[in-house]
């Protein structure tokens, strides 16, 4: 998968191992879009 532009500042989003899309330029973070992630850790 290629990187996506940040919807907030247009910078490059990085995806961490938990699936969160994080922009290192402005601090924007988007949770994984597969399922609404609860605060508690899911089984791994």
mmCIF entry with sequence, helices, sheets and N, C-alpha, C, O atoms, coordinates in Angstrom:
data_MODEL
# 
_entry.id   MODEL 
# 
_entity.id                         1 
_entity.type                       polymer 
_entity.pdbx_number_of_molecules   1 
# 
_entity_poly.entity_id                      1 
_entity_poly.type                           'polypeptide(L)' 
_entity_poly.nstd_linkage                   no 
_entity_poly.nstd_monomer                   no 
_entity_poly.pdbx_seq_one_letter_code       
;(UNK)(UNK)(UNK)(UNK)(UNK)(UNK)(UNK)(UNK)(UNK)(UNK)(UNK)(UNK)(UNK)(UNK)(UNK)(UNK)
(UNK)(UNK)(UNK)(UNK)(UNK)(UNK)(UNK)(UNK)(UNK)(UNK)(UNK)(UNK)(UNK)(UNK)(UNK)(UNK)
(UNK)(UNK)(UNK)(UNK)(UNK)(UNK)(UNK)(UNK)(UNK)(UNK)(UNK)(UNK)
;
_entity_poly.pdbx_seq_one_letter_code_can   XXXXXXXXXXXXXXXXXXXXXXXXXXXXXXXXXXXXXXXXXXXX 
_entity_poly.pdbx_strand_id                 A 
# 
loop_
_entity_poly_seq.entity_id 
_entity_poly_seq.num 
_entity_poly_seq.mon_id 
_entity_poly_seq.hetero 
1 1  UNK n 
1 2  UNK n 
1 3  UNK n 
1 4  UNK n 
1 5  UNK n 
1 6  UNK n 
1 7  UNK n 
1 8  UNK n 
1 9  UNK n 
1 10 UNK n 
1 11 UNK n 
1 12 UNK n 
1 13 UNK n 
1 14 UNK n 
1 15 UNK n 
1 16 UNK n 
1 17 UNK n 
1 18 UNK n 
1 19 UNK n 
1 20 UNK n 
1 21 UNK n 
1 22 UNK n 
1 23 UNK n 
1 24 UNK n 
1 25 UNK n 
1 26 UNK n 
1 27 UNK n 
1 28 UNK n 
1 29 UNK n 
1 30 UNK n 
1 31 UNK n 
1 32 UNK n 
1 33 UNK n 
1 34 UNK n 
1 35 UNK n 
1 36 UNK n 
1 37 UNK n 
1 38 UNK n 
1 39 UNK n 
1 40 UNK n 
1 41 UNK n 
1 42 UNK n 
1 43 UNK n 
1 44 UNK n 
# 
_struct_asym.id          A 
_struct_asym.entity_id   1 
# 
_struct_sheet.id               AA1 
_struct_sheet.type             ? 
_struct_sheet.number_strands   3 
_struct_sheet.details          ? 
# 
loop_
_struct_sheet_order.sheet_id 
_struct_sheet_order.range_id_1 
_struct_sheet_order.range_id_2 
_struct_sheet_order.offset 
_struct_sheet_order.sense 
AA1 1 2 ? anti-parallel 
AA1 2 3 ? anti-parallel 
# 
loop_
_struct_sheet_range.sheet_id 
_struct_sheet_range.id 
_struct_sheet_range.beg_label_comp_id 
_struct_sheet_range.beg_label_asym_id 
_struct_sheet_range.beg_label_seq_id 
_struct_sheet_range.pdbx_beg_PDB_ins_code 
_struct_sheet_range.end_label_comp_id 
_struct_sheet_range.end_label_asym_id 
_struct_sheet_range.end_label_seq_id 
_struct_sheet_range.pdbx_end_PDB_ins_code 
_struct_sheet_range.beg_auth_comp_id 
_struct_sheet_range.beg_auth_asym_id 
_struct_sheet_range.beg_auth_seq_id 
_struct_sheet_range.end_auth_comp_id 
_struct_sheet_range.end_auth_asym_id 
_struct_sheet_range.end_auth_seq_id 
AA1 1 UNK A 13 ? UNK A 15 ? UNK A 13 UNK A 15 
AA1 2 UNK A 21 ? UNK A 23 ? UNK A 21 UNK A 23 
AA1 3 UNK A 29 ? UNK A 30 ? UNK A 29 UNK A 30 
# 
loop_
_atom_site.group_PDB 
_atom_site.id 
_atom_site.type_symbol 
_atom_site.label_atom_id 
_atom_site.label_alt_id 
_atom_site.label_comp_id 
_atom_site.label_asym_id 
_atom_site.label_entity_id 
_atom_site.label_seq_id 
_atom_site.pdbx_PDB_ins_code 
_atom_site.Cartn_x 
_atom_site.Cartn_y 
_atom_site.Cartn_z 
_atom_site.occupancy 
_atom_site.B_iso_or_equiv 
_atom_site.pdbx_formal_charge 
_atom_site.auth_seq_id 
_atom_site.auth_comp_id 
_atom_site.auth_asym_id 
_atom_site.auth_atom_id 
_atom_site.pdbx_PDB_model_num 
ATOM 1   N N  . UNK A 1 1  ? 0.833   -1.203  0.000  1.00 0.00 ? 1  UNK A N  1 
ATOM 2   C CA . UNK A 1 1  ? 0.000   0.000   0.000  1.00 0.00 ? 1  UNK A CA 1 
ATOM 3   C C  . UNK A 1 1  ? 0.871   1.257   0.000  1.00 0.00 ? 1  UNK A C  1 
ATOM 4   O O  . UNK A 1 1  ? 1.905   1.300   0.666  1.00 0.00 ? 1  UNK A O  1 
ATOM 5   N N  . UNK A 1 2  ? 0.464   2.246   -0.724 1.00 0.00 ? 2  UNK A N  1 
ATOM 6   C CA . UNK A 1 2  ? 1.223   3.484   -0.755 1.00 0.00 ? 2  UNK A CA 1 
ATOM 7   C C  . UNK A 1 2  ? 0.736   4.406   0.360  1.00 0.00 ? 2  UNK A C  1 
ATOM 8   O O  . UNK A 1 2  ? -0.352  4.223   0.905  1.00 0.00 ? 2  UNK A O  1 
ATOM 9   N N  . UNK A 1 3  ? 1.555   5.389   0.687  1.00 0.00 ? 3  UNK A N  1 
ATOM 10  C CA . UNK A 1 3  ? 1.199   6.322   1.748  1.00 0.00 ? 3  UNK A CA 1 
ATOM 11  C C  . UNK A 1 3  ? 0.049   7.211   1.295  1.00 0.00 ? 3  UNK A C  1 
ATOM 12  O O  . UNK A 1 3  ? -0.111  7.489   0.106  1.00 0.00 ? 3  UNK A O  1 
ATOM 13  N N  . UNK A 1 4  ? -0.739  7.645   2.252  1.00 0.00 ? 4  UNK A N  1 
ATOM 14  C CA . UNK A 1 4  ? -1.844  8.546   1.953  1.00 0.00 ? 4  UNK A CA 1 
ATOM 15  C C  . UNK A 1 4  ? -1.506  9.947   2.452  1.00 0.00 ? 4  UNK A C  1 
ATOM 16  O O  . UNK A 1 4  ? -0.745  10.100  3.407  1.00 0.00 ? 4  UNK A O  1 
ATOM 17  N N  . UNK A 1 5  ? -2.072  10.975  1.806  1.00 0.00 ? 5  UNK A N  1 
ATOM 18  C CA . UNK A 1 5  ? -1.859  12.332  2.300  1.00 0.00 ? 5  UNK A CA 1 
ATOM 19  C C  . UNK A 1 5  ? -2.707  12.590  3.540  1.00 0.00 ? 5  UNK A C  1 
ATOM 20  O O  . UNK A 1 5  ? -3.821  12.079  3.655  1.00 0.00 ? 5  UNK A O  1 
ATOM 21  N N  . UNK A 1 6  ? -2.183  13.376  4.457  1.00 0.00 ? 6  UNK A N  1 
ATOM 22  C CA . UNK A 1 6  ? -2.921  13.716  5.666  1.00 0.00 ? 6  UNK A CA 1 
ATOM 23  C C  . UNK A 1 6  ? -4.086  14.629  5.316  1.00 0.00 ? 6  UNK A C  1 
ATOM 24  O O  . UNK A 1 6  ? -3.894  15.632  4.629  1.00 0.00 ? 6  UNK A O  1 
ATOM 25  N N  . UNK A 1 7  ? -5.305  14.299  5.779  1.00 0.00 ? 7  UNK A N  1 
ATOM 26  C CA . UNK A 1 7  ? -6.480  15.136  5.489  1.00 0.00 ? 7  UNK A CA 1 
ATOM 27  C C  . UNK A 1 7  ? -6.428  16.472  6.223  1.00 0.00 ? 7  UNK A C  1 
ATOM 28  O O  . UNK A 1 7  ? -7.162  17.399  5.883  1.00 0.00 ? 7  UNK A O  1 
ATOM 29  N N  . UNK A 1 8  ? -5.569  16.569  7.221  1.00 0.00 ? 8  UNK A N  1 
ATOM 30  C CA . UNK A 1 8  ? -5.480  17.797  8.001  1.00 0.00 ? 8  UNK A CA 1 
ATOM 31  C C  . UNK A 1 8  ? -4.501  18.797  7.394  1.00 0.00 ? 8  UNK A C  1 
ATOM 32  O O  . UNK A 1 8  ? -4.839  19.963  7.194  1.00 0.00 ? 8  UNK A O  1 
ATOM 33  N N  . UNK A 1 9  ? -3.269  18.326  7.098  1.00 0.00 ? 9  UNK A N  1 
ATOM 34  C CA . UNK A 1 9  ? -2.250  19.265  6.618  1.00 0.00 ? 9  UNK A CA 1 
ATOM 35  C C  . UNK A 1 9  ? -1.692  18.907  5.252  1.00 0.00 ? 9  UNK A C  1 
ATOM 36  O O  . UNK A 1 9  ? -0.952  19.693  4.659  1.00 0.00 ? 9  UNK A O  1 
ATOM 37  N N  . UNK A 1 10 ? -2.045  17.709  4.737  1.00 0.00 ? 10 UNK A N  1 
ATOM 38  C CA . UNK A 1 10 ? -1.556  17.316  3.427  1.00 0.00 ? 10 UNK A CA 1 
ATOM 39  C C  . UNK A 1 10 ? -0.208  16.619  3.467  1.00 0.00 ? 10 UNK A C  1 
ATOM 40  O O  . UNK A 1 10 ? 0.339   16.247  2.429  1.00 0.00 ? 10 UNK A O  1 
ATOM 41  N N  . UNK A 1 11 ? 0.324   16.446  4.667  1.00 0.00 ? 11 UNK A N  1 
ATOM 42  C CA . UNK A 1 11 ? 1.605   15.761  4.812  1.00 0.00 ? 11 UNK A CA 1 
ATOM 43  C C  . UNK A 1 11 ? 1.451   14.261  4.644  1.00 0.00 ? 11 UNK A C  1 
ATOM 44  O O  . UNK A 1 11 ? 0.357   13.768  4.368  1.00 0.00 ? 11 UNK A O  1 
ATOM 45  N N  . UNK A 1 12 ? 2.540   13.542  4.810  1.00 0.00 ? 12 UNK A N  1 
ATOM 46  C CA . UNK A 1 12 ? 2.514   12.093  4.602  1.00 0.00 ? 12 UNK A CA 1 
ATOM 47  C C  . UNK A 1 12 ? 2.060   11.368  5.859  1.00 0.00 ? 12 UNK A C  1 
ATOM 48  O O  . UNK A 1 12 ? 2.585   11.597  6.949  1.00 0.00 ? 12 UNK A O  1 
ATOM 49  N N  . UNK A 1 13 ? 1.068   10.479  5.690  1.00 0.00 ? 13 UNK A N  1 
ATOM 50  C CA . UNK A 1 13 ? 0.620   9.660   6.805  1.00 0.00 ? 13 UNK A CA 1 
ATOM 51  C C  . UNK A 1 13 ? 1.454   8.398   6.877  1.00 0.00 ? 13 UNK A C  1 
ATOM 52  O O  . UNK A 1 13 ? 1.772   7.794   5.852  1.00 0.00 ? 13 UNK A O  1 
ATOM 53  N N  . UNK A 1 14 ? 1.807   8.004   8.085  1.00 0.00 ? 14 UNK A N  1 
ATOM 54  C CA . UNK A 1 14 ? 2.492   6.734   8.299  1.00 0.00 ? 14 UNK A CA 1 
ATOM 55  C C  . UNK A 1 14 ? 1.531   5.822   9.047  1.00 0.00 ? 14 UNK A C  1 
ATOM 56  O O  . UNK A 1 14 ? 0.779   6.278   9.908  1.00 0.00 ? 14 UNK A O  1 
ATOM 57  N N  . UNK A 1 15 ? 1.555   4.524   8.717  1.00 0.00 ? 15 UNK A N  1 
ATOM 58  C CA . UNK A 1 15 ? 0.676   3.578   9.395  1.00 0.00 ? 15 UNK A CA 1 
ATOM 59  C C  . UNK A 1 15 ? 1.510   2.761   10.369 1.00 0.00 ? 15 UNK A C  1 
ATOM 60  O O  . UNK A 1 15 ? 2.481   2.116   9.974  1.00 0.00 ? 15 UNK A O  1 
ATOM 61  N N  . UNK A 1 16 ? 1.128   2.790   11.654 1.00 0.00 ? 16 UNK A N  1 
ATOM 62  C CA . UNK A 1 16 ? 1.901   2.029   12.627 1.00 0.00 ? 16 UNK A CA 1 
ATOM 63  C C  . UNK A 1 16 ? 1.402   0.594   12.691 1.00 0.00 ? 16 UNK A C  1 
ATOM 64  O O  . UNK A 1 16 ? 0.455   0.233   11.991 1.00 0.00 ? 16 UNK A O  1 
ATOM 65  N N  . UNK A 1 17 ? 2.027   -0.221  13.520 1.00 0.00 ? 17 UNK A N  1 
ATOM 66  C CA . UNK A 1 17 ? 1.709   -1.652  13.521 1.00 0.00 ? 17 UNK A CA 1 
ATOM 67  C C  . UNK A 1 17 ? 0.319   -1.949  14.065 1.00 0.00 ? 17 UNK A C  1 
ATOM 68  O O  . UNK A 1 17 ? -0.194  -3.053  13.883 1.00 0.00 ? 17 UNK A O  1 
ATOM 69  N N  . UNK A 1 18 ? -0.301  -0.968  14.737 1.00 0.00 ? 18 UNK A N  1 
ATOM 70  C CA . UNK A 1 18 ? -1.666  -1.153  15.223 1.00 0.00 ? 18 UNK A CA 1 
ATOM 71  C C  . UNK A 1 18 ? -2.694  -0.737  14.180 1.00 0.00 ? 18 UNK A C  1 
ATOM 72  O O  . UNK A 1 18 ? -3.896  -0.900  14.391 1.00 0.00 ? 18 UNK A O  1 
ATOM 73  N N  . UNK A 1 19 ? -2.223  -0.198  13.052 1.00 0.00 ? 19 UNK A N  1 
ATOM 74  C CA . UNK A 1 19 ? -3.129  0.190   11.983 1.00 0.00 ? 19 UNK A CA 1 
ATOM 75  C C  . UNK A 1 19 ? -3.529  1.655   12.015 1.00 0.00 ? 19 UNK A C  1 
ATOM 76  O O  . UNK A 1 19 ? -4.297  2.106   11.165 1.00 0.00 ? 19 UNK A O  1 
ATOM 77  N N  . UNK A 1 20 ? -3.016  2.404   12.988 1.00 0.00 ? 20 UNK A N  1 
ATOM 78  C CA . UNK A 1 20 ? -3.328  3.824   13.059 1.00 0.00 ? 20 UNK A CA 1 
ATOM 79  C C  . UNK A 1 20 ? -2.563  4.586   11.990 1.00 0.00 ? 20 UNK A C  1 
ATOM 80  O O  . UNK A 1 20 ? -1.386  4.323   11.745 1.00 0.00 ? 20 UNK A O  1 
ATOM 81  N N  . UNK A 1 21 ? -3.247  5.537   11.353 1.00 0.00 ? 21 UNK A N  1 
ATOM 82  C CA . UNK A 1 21 ? -2.572  6.409   10.389 1.00 0.00 ? 21 UNK A CA 1 
ATOM 83  C C  . UNK A 1 21 ? -2.173  7.678   11.137 1.00 0.00 ? 21 UNK A C  1 
ATOM 84  O O  . UNK A 1 21 ? -3.024  8.387   11.675 1.00 0.00 ? 21 UNK A O  1 
ATOM 85  N N  . UNK A 1 22 ? -0.875  7.956   11.164 1.00 0.00 ? 22 UNK A N  1 
ATOM 86  C CA . UNK A 1 22 ? -0.373  9.074   11.945 1.00 0.00 ? 22 UNK A CA 1 
ATOM 87  C C  . UNK A 1 22 ? 0.431   10.019  11.069 1.00 0.00 ? 22 UNK A C  1 
ATOM 88  O O  . UNK A 1 22 ? 1.295   9.590   10.305 1.00 0.00 ? 22 UNK A O  1 
ATOM 89  N N  . UNK A 1 23 ? 0.139   11.315  11.187 1.00 0.00 ? 23 UNK A N  1 
ATOM 90  C CA . UNK A 1 23 ? 0.900   12.322  10.455 1.00 0.00 ? 23 UNK A CA 1 
ATOM 91  C C  . UNK A 1 23 ? 1.956   12.906  11.375 1.00 0.00 ? 23 UNK A C  1 
ATOM 92  O O  . UNK A 1 23 ? 1.635   13.487  12.412 1.00 0.00 ? 23 UNK A O  1 
ATOM 93  N N  . UNK A 1 24 ? 3.224   12.750  10.993 1.00 0.00 ? 24 UNK A N  1 
ATOM 94  C CA . UNK A 1 24 ? 4.295   13.257  11.842 1.00 0.00 ? 24 UNK A CA 1 
ATOM 95  C C  . UNK A 1 24 ? 4.453   14.771  11.700 1.00 0.00 ? 24 UNK A C  1 
ATOM 96  O O  . UNK A 1 24 ? 5.147   15.400  12.498 1.00 0.00 ? 24 UNK A O  1 
ATOM 97  N N  . UNK A 1 25 ? 3.813   15.354  10.692 1.00 0.00 ? 25 UNK A N  1 
ATOM 98  C CA . UNK A 1 25 ? 3.948   16.794  10.489 1.00 0.00 ? 25 UNK A CA 1 
ATOM 99  C C  . UNK A 1 25 ? 3.046   17.586  11.436 1.00 0.00 ? 25 UNK A C  1 
ATOM 100 O O  . UNK A 1 25 ? 3.487   18.555  12.054 1.00 0.00 ? 25 UNK A O  1 
ATOM 101 N N  . UNK A 1 26 ? 1.774   17.167  11.547 1.00 0.00 ? 26 UNK A N  1 
ATOM 102 C CA . UNK A 1 26 ? 0.833   17.953  12.350 1.00 0.00 ? 26 UNK A CA 1 
ATOM 103 C C  . UNK A 1 26 ? 0.283   17.180  13.546 1.00 0.00 ? 26 UNK A C  1 
ATOM 104 O O  . UNK A 1 26 ? -0.398  17.754  14.395 1.00 0.00 ? 26 UNK A O  1 
ATOM 105 N N  . UNK A 1 27 ? 0.576   15.880  13.619 1.00 0.00 ? 27 UNK A N  1 
ATOM 106 C CA . UNK A 1 27 ? 0.123   15.104  14.771 1.00 0.00 ? 27 UNK A CA 1 
ATOM 107 C C  . UNK A 1 27 ? -1.242  14.466  14.572 1.00 0.00 ? 27 UNK A C  1 
ATOM 108 O O  . UNK A 1 27 ? -1.786  13.866  15.500 1.00 0.00 ? 27 UNK A O  1 
ATOM 109 N N  . UNK A 1 28 ? -1.805  14.589  13.364 1.00 0.00 ? 28 UNK A N  1 
ATOM 110 C CA . UNK A 1 28 ? -3.092  13.955  13.077 1.00 0.00 ? 28 UNK A CA 1 
ATOM 111 C C  . UNK A 1 28 ? -2.976  12.447  13.240 1.00 0.00 ? 28 UNK A C  1 
ATOM 112 O O  . UNK A 1 28 ? -1.976  11.847  12.847 1.00 0.00 ? 28 UNK A O  1 
ATOM 113 N N  . UNK A 1 29 ? -4.013  11.834  13.825 1.00 0.00 ? 29 UNK A N  1 
ATOM 114 C CA . UNK A 1 29 ? -4.021  10.381  13.961 1.00 0.00 ? 29 UNK A CA 1 
ATOM 115 C C  . UNK A 1 29 ? -5.408  9.856   13.645 1.00 0.00 ? 29 UNK A C  1 
ATOM 116 O O  . UNK A 1 29 ? -6.406  10.385  14.135 1.00 0.00 ? 29 UNK A O  1 
ATOM 117 N N  . UNK A 1 30 ? -5.471  8.807   12.820 1.00 0.00 ? 30 UNK A N  1 
ATOM 118 C CA . UNK A 1 30 ? -6.741  8.201   12.451 1.00 0.00 ? 30 UNK A CA 1 
ATOM 119 C C  . UNK A 1 30 ? -6.734  6.735   12.860 1.00 0.00 ? 30 UNK A C  1 
ATOM 120 O O  . UNK A 1 30 ? -5.844  5.986   12.455 1.00 0.00 ? 30 UNK A O  1 
ATOM 121 N N  . UNK A 1 31 ? -7.720  6.310   13.664 1.00 0.00 ? 31 UNK A N  1 
ATOM 122 C CA . UNK A 1 31 ? -7.766  4.910   14.080 1.00 0.00 ? 31 UNK A CA 1 
ATOM 123 C C  . UNK A 1 31 ? -8.029  3.990   12.906 1.00 0.00 ? 31 UNK A C  1 
ATOM 124 O O  . UNK A 1 31 ? -8.499  4.443   11.862 1.00 0.00 ? 31 UNK A O  1 
ATOM 125 N N  . UNK A 1 32 ? -7.734  2.696   13.056 1.00 0.00 ? 32 UNK A N  1 
ATOM 126 C CA . UNK A 1 32 ? -7.953  1.732   11.978 1.00 0.00 ? 32 UNK A CA 1 
ATOM 127 C C  . UNK A 1 32 ? -9.402  1.764   11.505 1.00 0.00 ? 32 UNK A C  1 
ATOM 128 O O  . UNK A 1 32 ? -10.316 1.876   12.322 1.00 0.00 ? 32 UNK A O  1 
ATOM 129 N N  . UNK A 1 33 ? -9.622  1.667   10.193 1.00 0.00 ? 33 UNK A N  1 
ATOM 130 C CA . UNK A 1 33 ? -10.968 1.771   9.650  1.00 0.00 ? 33 UNK A CA 1 
ATOM 131 C C  . UNK A 1 33 ? -11.672 0.436   9.500  1.00 0.00 ? 33 UNK A C  1 
ATOM 132 O O  . UNK A 1 33 ? -12.813 0.389   9.041  1.00 0.00 ? 33 UNK A O  1 
ATOM 133 N N  . UNK A 1 34 ? -11.010 -0.652  9.880  1.00 0.00 ? 34 UNK A N  1 
ATOM 134 C CA . UNK A 1 34 ? -11.607 -1.970  9.700  1.00 0.00 ? 34 UNK A CA 1 
ATOM 135 C C  . UNK A 1 34 ? -12.776 -2.141  10.661 1.00 0.00 ? 34 UNK A C  1 
ATOM 136 O O  . UNK A 1 34 ? -13.889 -2.461  10.242 1.00 0.00 ? 34 UNK A O  1 
ATOM 137 N N  . UNK A 1 35 ? -12.526 -1.930  11.940 1.00 0.00 ? 35 UNK A N  1 
ATOM 138 C CA . UNK A 1 35 ? -13.577 -1.981  12.950 1.00 0.00 ? 35 UNK A CA 1 
ATOM 139 C C  . UNK A 1 35 ? -13.344 -0.832  13.920 1.00 0.00 ? 35 UNK A C  1 
ATOM 140 O O  . UNK A 1 35 ? -12.202 -0.409  14.100 1.00 0.00 ? 35 UNK A O  1 
ATOM 141 N N  . UNK A 1 36 ? -14.398 -0.317  14.549 1.00 0.00 ? 36 UNK A N  1 
ATOM 142 C CA . UNK A 1 36 ? -14.189 0.709   15.571 1.00 0.00 ? 36 UNK A CA 1 
ATOM 143 C C  . UNK A 1 36 ? -13.384 0.114   16.716 1.00 0.00 ? 36 UNK A C  1 
ATOM 144 O O  . UNK A 1 36 ? -13.855 -0.799  17.395 1.00 0.00 ? 36 UNK A O  1 
ATOM 145 N N  . UNK A 1 37 ? -12.184 0.617   16.936 1.00 0.00 ? 37 UNK A N  1 
ATOM 146 C CA . UNK A 1 37 ? -11.313 0.031   17.945 1.00 0.00 ? 37 UNK A CA 1 
ATOM 147 C C  . UNK A 1 37 ? -11.684 0.529   19.338 1.00 0.00 ? 37 UNK A C  1 
ATOM 148 O O  . UNK A 1 37 ? -11.711 1.734   19.584 1.00 0.00 ? 37 UNK A O  1 
ATOM 149 N N  . UNK A 1 38 ? -11.967 -0.393  20.241 1.00 0.00 ? 38 UNK A N  1 
ATOM 150 C CA . UNK A 1 38 ? -12.241 -0.001  21.627 1.00 0.00 ? 38 UNK A CA 1 
ATOM 151 C C  . UNK A 1 38 ? -10.954 0.420   22.323 1.00 0.00 ? 38 UNK A C  1 
ATOM 152 O O  . UNK A 1 38 ? -9.865  0.203   21.791 1.00 0.00 ? 38 UNK A O  1 
ATOM 153 N N  . UNK A 1 39 ? -11.063 1.013   23.495 1.00 0.00 ? 39 UNK A N  1 
ATOM 154 C CA . UNK A 1 39 ? -9.877  1.443   24.222 1.00 0.00 ? 39 UNK A CA 1 
ATOM 155 C C  . UNK A 1 39 ? -9.090  0.250   24.737 1.00 0.00 ? 39 UNK A C  1 
ATOM 156 O O  . UNK A 1 39 ? -7.863  0.298   24.827 1.00 0.00 ? 39 UNK A O  1 
ATOM 157 N N  . UNK A 1 40 ? -9.799  -0.822  25.074 1.00 0.00 ? 40 UNK A N  1 
ATOM 158 C CA . UNK A 1 40 ? -9.120  -2.014  25.555 1.00 0.00 ? 40 UNK A CA 1 
ATOM 159 C C  . UNK A 1 40 ? -8.411  -2.710  24.403 1.00 0.00 ? 40 UNK A C  1 
ATOM 160 O O  . UNK A 1 40 ? -8.925  -2.728  23.285 1.00 0.00 ? 40 UNK A O  1 
ATOM 161 N N  . UNK A 1 41 ? -7.232  -3.287  24.659 1.00 0.00 ? 41 UNK A N  1 
ATOM 162 C CA . UNK A 1 41 ? -6.507  -3.989  23.594 1.00 0.00 ? 41 UNK A CA 1 
ATOM 163 C C  . UNK A 1 41 ? -7.263  -5.231  23.126 1.00 0.00 ? 41 UNK A C  1 
ATOM 164 O O  . UNK A 1 41 ? -7.782  -5.995  23.940 1.00 0.00 ? 41 UNK A O  1 
ATOM 165 N N  . UNK A 1 42 ? -7.317  -5.423  21.824 1.00 0.00 ? 42 UNK A N  1 
ATOM 166 C CA . UNK A 1 42 ? -7.973  -6.606  21.271 1.00 0.00 ? 42 UNK A CA 1 
ATOM 167 C C  . UNK A 1 42 ? -7.048  -7.804  21.400 1.00 0.00 ? 42 UNK A C  1 
ATOM 168 O O  . UNK A 1 42 ? -5.854  -7.649  21.655 1.00 0.00 ? 42 UNK A O  1 
ATOM 169 N N  . UNK A 1 43 ? -7.592  -8.983  21.228 1.00 0.00 ? 43 UNK A N  1 
ATOM 170 C CA . UNK A 1 43 ? -6.743  -10.182 21.283 1.00 0.00 ? 43 UNK A CA 1 
ATOM 171 C C  . UNK A 1 43 ? -5.759  -10.169 20.127 1.00 0.00 ? 43 UNK A C  1 
ATOM 172 O O  . UNK A 1 43 ? -6.095  -9.765  19.014 1.00 0.00 ? 43 UNK A O  1 
ATOM 173 N N  . UNK A 1 44 ? -4.537  -10.617 20.402 1.00 0.00 ? 44 UNK A N  1 
ATOM 174 C CA . UNK A 1 44 ? -3.517  -10.566 19.356 1.00 0.00 ? 44 UNK A CA 1 
ATOM 175 C C  . UNK A 1 44 ? -2.836  -11.908 19.201 1.00 0.00 ? 44 UNK A C  1 
ATOM 176 O O  . UNK A 1 44 ? -1.946  -12.056 18.364 1.00 0.00 ? 44 UNK A O  1 
# 
